[in-house]
């Protein structure tokens, strides 16, 4: 890894797992994404990173066989899937395979702690990178409309996020209803984002929201999100919450689950349990009725979002490798 390369972050915009090669390219001088099994090619890198899933479990065994036990190239791995999906992972196979890795990490601390206890070794919490710097450029153009660093709240459109693995939409919907009960009129539009085609769970969702937007290319999604007043992103699962990072980097105040690491870090005053309908509705009502409050929490998230940027993610990776005496 060599310092000084600027890279081309615009080549890959999508946040999360696939930003690691870009982060390493920008801040370390070299980073690619491929599935090479050629030893000379593998050993041209300091680190080979594997995303562990049940479908590629034995990839770690194959790589360790190729590299051997004494290669200077280090094999690191993160375990994919949020915790509520871990029933699809055989823990015995996972433990055997992760023993081949020089370093193990997970993207949020509950999963990392579970792995650490089970494996009996250090497991690091390393959120996948988000190109916060690039997203903030989009924020300047799409949301602020200029060069101001202060968040300006656009017209009253409230977005909610569809989580395809759990086909979730109703926790946000019931909470939103609490914002329009009693003498409160419906003074905002709602849009369900990232609805997956064929993901309708058997009810007429199109009657629940004013607009429904399917999954779209990432820059297009960011453009839509930038035009919203507030965002609601709820899940019962324990996740990193990179969608919350996207929203924060766009300056969109987001009511998020307290099971999401990013929600607790970026919008602590807006974290809820998904079942707390009254609290969700009350927070949304506060955001709608008090633009100063909405602007303040949006600014807080916007300022803190840099924690998840490529430079910070790369620095955490290097720190973890140093703690493991791998570099």
C-alpha positions, 0 to 999 in steps of 0.5 A: 500500500503506497500513500499519495494516489488520488484515484478515481472515486467517481468510478464506483459510487455505490457505498458499502462492500464494493467501496473497499477497493476504491478506498484502498486505491485512493488512500493506499495506491492500489485496490482492485476487485476480482476473484483471481486464484493465481498465486503471483497475482494474489501476492502482488497485494498486501491484503486479500479481502474476502466477503464470507457468505454461505455460498462462498464458504470454502473460498477461504480454504482455497486461498489459504492453500494457494498462499500457504501459511507463511505468505506476506500477503494477509488474508482478511475476511468479513462475515456478511449478513445482518444477525437475523439472517445468520440462521442461514450460516452453518456456525461450524463451517464458518468457524473452521473457515475463518480459522484460515484468515489472518484477520476477521471483522464485521461491519457492526459491533453486535455481530463483531462481539458475537463472532469474537466470543464464538471464535475466541479471537479478536474480531474488529468492527470496521464499517464498509466505506462510504464515499461521503466526500462525493455524496456531499458534492451531490448534496451541494448540487441537489439539496443546497443548490450552491456552495453553502455548507449549511443544510437547507430543508426542501419541501415536505416529502417524507421518504421511507426505506424498503428493506428487501430481505424482510420486505419491511414497510409497515413499521414506518407506515404505522409510525407515520400515521401517528404524525397525522392523528388528532388535529394534525392534518396531512401536510406532507407527501410520502414516498417508499424508496427501494421497493423491489419488483415482485417484493409486494408482501400480499397487500396493496402497498400502492395505497399506503404511500403517495409514491413508490420508487423501485430500486435504481442506480445509486446516483439516481437514488441519491438525487431522489433522497436529496429532495426529501424533507425527512427520511424514516429507515427502520429494521428489527435487524442489527445492521451497520446502516449505510443507508443512514450514512447516505442520508446523513451525507445528503443532509436528510434528517433520518428517524432510524432503528436503534439496532443500526450503528449509524443511526445511533452515531449520526442521529442519536436524538432520532433513534427508536425501536421500530414498534414505538409508533407514537415516538416515531410519529412524535419525532416526525411531527417535531421535524415537520413543525420545527424547521430549526430542529430539523435543520439542526439534526440534519446538520449534526448528521451531515457533520458526523458522516465523515466518520464513514468516509473512505479515508477514515475507513482506510485508516481504521483498516490500517489500525486493525492490521497494525493491532494484529501485527500484520503490517 
